[in-house]
Amino acid sequence: MSTGRLNIDLGAIAENWRALDAMTQAETGAVVKADGYGMGAGRVAVTLARAGCRRFFVAMAEEGAAVREALGPGPMIGVFGGHMAGDAALIRDNQLTPMINSVDQMLRHVEALPGHPIGIQLDTGMNRLGMEPAEWAALRDIALAQTPQLIMSHLACADEPDHPMNLQQLHAFTQMTDGIQAPRSLSATAGHLLGRDYHFDLTRPGIGLYGGLPYAQARTVVTIDLPVIQVRELAAGEAVGYANSYVAPHPIRVATVSGGYADGLIRAIGENGRGQLHAGQVPCPTVGRVSMDLITVDVSHLAEIPDHLTILGLNQSVDGLADAAGSIGHEILTSLGARYHRSYRE
Ligand SMILES: *Cc1c(COP(=O)(O)O)cnc(C)c1O
């Protein structure tokens, strides 16, 4: 087999959820959008439902349908994108809860699916999704008459605990929702870590479940091993890869592994000299450009060439790899391609 092996530790995802849940008096939900951050939304949702999670979130109705199929009836599945044109049947048939983002969405919803449960999304300053204060003031009574299952907003800067935007949004959310009976939710992973002021009734962690920052204590969820296809010796002055971007300053040994940007191992990993893979515990730097299907790695210092090198795992987290590429863990995880041989550990 020459494809990379992507192992997903479902038990670690469940443990990360339990550990986050243990930090709060509030309920802990789970965000499983983008196919569970690339980990398989259905598998992840079933695992977390067994751990006790009762509220799941996706970005769009189609994703919600897949999660409902895996979960069966019962748990809430909230749709951040709300009720879009053409979604009524999906929302009804899969018992999804659209987070209504605007007056237009509210009208669409009550017309197509009167009495079907909703949530409400408010904009508290991020200017991305949700009703702004004036729109909310106009719609509030009508919305509350439908006993929303959740009223939520989203923090723009929670990964910087001292950013003034956090308090500003906290105050805006409190002002817009005070006195309301419906359960309230403001925080994703980063807000969850800001402490109980930010928890309200429910938090919505995503990346922390999958082993990413800012939840530094997270257990490792993803391992990717790339098979070594070929090894060669280079003399000083010989170049590696497209555009001759790396030239060996002295004789080196280069391993070519199976995996590249088509697998979500983005080209930026190879661009600033900080990319690395591991042979067991031993780091091996990438040399030259990342190609579509291949990465070249300096293995001169290894006594023995292993049959694979590890690009994600205990010795290099998603954030370690993301850092080398000037990206974030969220982007690395959700970019991992369809070509891996995926396997799950329970
Ligand atoms: C993606 C998302 C989350 C989860 O964010 P993480 O940073 O992955 O924890 C929560 N809420 C909303 C509205 C989101 O879009």
The ligand as a MOL file (V3000), in Angstrom:
LIG
                    3D

  0  0  0     0  0            999 V3000
M  V30 BEGIN CTAB
M  V30 COUNTS 15 15 0 0 0
M  V30 BEGIN ATOM
M  V30 1 C -16.5840 26.4610 14.0350 0
M  V30 2 C -17.4330 27.0510 15.0810 0
M  V30 3 C -17.3110 26.6200 16.4210 0
M  V30 4 C -16.1950 25.7160 16.8870 0
M  V30 5 O -14.9950 26.4590 16.8770 0
M  V30 6 P -13.6000 25.8370 17.4070 0
M  V30 7 O -12.6440 26.9890 17.3450 0
M  V30 8 O -13.2360 24.7790 16.4260 0
M  V30 9 O -13.8260 25.3200 18.7600 0
M  V30 10 C -18.2480 27.0890 17.3270 0
M  V30 11 N -19.2070 27.9720 16.9600 0
M  V30 12 C -19.3140 28.4430 15.6990 0
M  V30 13 C -20.3810 29.4070 15.3620 0
M  V30 14 C -18.4270 28.0160 14.7220 0
M  V30 15 O -18.5270 28.4780 13.4750 0
M  V30 END ATOM
M  V30 BEGIN BOND
M  V30 1 1 1 2
M  V30 2 1 2 3
M  V30 3 2 2 14
M  V30 4 1 3 4
M  V30 5 2 3 10
M  V30 6 1 4 5
M  V30 7 1 5 6
M  V30 8 2 6 7
M  V30 9 1 6 8
M  V30 10 1 6 9
M  V30 11 1 10 11
M  V30 12 2 11 12
M  V30 13 1 12 13
M  V30 14 1 12 14
M  V30 15 1 14 15
M  V30 END BOND
M  V30 END CTAB
M  END
